[in-house]
Amino acid sequence: VQLQASGGGLVQAGGSHTLSCAASGDDSSRISTMGWYRQTPGKQRELVAIVPDGKTIDYGDFVEGRFTVSRDYARNMVYLQMNSLNPEDTAVYYCAARRRRSVIDSITTDPADFDSWGQGTQVTVSS
């Protein structure tokens, strides 16, 4: 599966921004979970939001209702709508996808359990 993320940029504090990610490739029909992680220099990659196939969406603790993730199954895309951005949200945002292991796939937020990653898109929030 190949992931292509887009939409990064510079945003003012308090503003909104949307990221998009498209999945393609022969195994794209076997994706069970898609989502977003982010990373800043010197820190581990952290969960932003995941959308497990047909199951409850999971958000990182820091989101606090500011972000909304959505998934378009027909187009194999995942979106991240970010509101009330603050400078602490500045990071490289990565799209991720996990291939289904079984009929009922496990729900996991561990980055190590995801098979495909996008190239990363920088979001910078200015104060």
WOKAHU-V844119 format. One record per residue. N is the residue number from 1. OMEGA is omega in whole degrees, 0 to 359 (none if undefined). NEAR is the number of other C-alpha atoms within 8 Angstrom. D_CENTER is the distance of its C-alpha to the mean C-alpha in Angstrom with 1 decimal. Layout:
# WOKAHU-V844119
N|OMEGA|NEAR|D_CENTER, N|OMEGA|NEAR|D_CENTER
This chain:
# WOKAHU-V844119
1|175|10|15.1, 2|180|9|14.1, 3|178|15|10.8, 4|179|10|11.4, 5|178|14|9.1, 6|173|8|11.2, 7|179|9|12.1, 8|179|9|12.3, 9|181|8|15.6, 10|183|8|18.0, 11|175|12|18.0, 12|178|10|20.8, 13|183|11|20.5, 14|183|8|20.3, 15|182|9|18.8, 16|180|10|15.8, 17|181|9|13.3, 18|175|10|11.0, 19|178|11|8.4, 20|178|11|8.6, 21|180|13|8.0, 22|177|11|11.0, 23|178|11|12.0, 24|179|10|15.7, 25|186|7|18.4, 26|183|6|20.8, 27|184|9|18.6, 28|178|11|16.0, 29|181|5|18.0, 30|180|7|17.6, 31|176|11|13.9, 32|184|11|13.7, 33|171|13|10.2, 34|179|14|6.9, 35|184|13|3.5, 36|171|13|1.3, 37|175|13|5.0, 38|182|12|7.8, 39|173|12|11.4, 40|183|10|14.7, 41|178|4|18.0, 42|181|4|19.7, 43|177|6|17.0, 44|177|6|15.0, 45|183|9|11.3, 46|180|8|10.1, 47|168|12|7.9, 48|179|11|6.2, 49|173|12|5.7, 50|178|14|6.4, 51|176|14|8.7, 52|183|11|11.6, 53|175|6|14.1, 54|183|4|16.6, 55|186|6|15.9, 56|176|6|14.9, 57|181|9|11.4, 58|179|7|10.8, 59|172|9|9.8, 60|184|9|10.7, 61|185|5|14.3, 62|186|4|14.1, 63|174|9|12.4, 64|174|6|15.8, 65|184|5|15.2, 66|185|9|14.2, 67|175|10|10.7, 68|177|8|10.3, 69|177|13|7.6, 70|185|8|9.6, 71|175|10|10.2, 72|185|8|13.2, 73|182|6|14.7, 74|183|5|17.6, 75|182|6|15.9, 76|180|11|13.1, 77|174|12|10.4, 78|183|13|7.3, 79|175|11|7.4, 80|176|12|6.6, 81|184|11|10.2, 82|179|11|11.2, 83|178|10|14.8, 84|182|9|17.4, 85|176|14|15.8, 86|183|12|17.9, 87|179|10|18.6, 88|176|5|16.9, 89|177|9|13.5, 90|184|11|14.4, 91|167|10|12.3, 92|182|11|10.7, 93|183|12|7.0, 94|171|14|5.8, 95|182|16|4.3, 96|178|14|6.0, 97|178|15|8.7, 98|178|12|11.7, 99|180|12|15.1, 100|178|10|17.3, 101|184|7|20.1, 102|181|5|22.4, 103|175|5|23.1, 104|185|5|21.5, 105|178|8|18.6, 106|173|5|17.8, 107|182|6|15.0, 108|174|5|13.6, 109|180|7|11.1, 110|180|6|12.9, 111|181|7|11.0, 112|182|5|14.4, 113|178|8|14.1, 114|188|11|11.5, 115|187|9|13.4, 116|181|10|11.6, 117|172|12|9.6, 118|186|12|9.3, 119|182|9|11.8, 120|178|10|9.9, 121|186|12|10.6, 122|171|10|12.6, 123|180|13|12.7, 124|180|11|16.1, 125|182|14|17.5, 126|181|9|21.3, 127|none|6|23.6
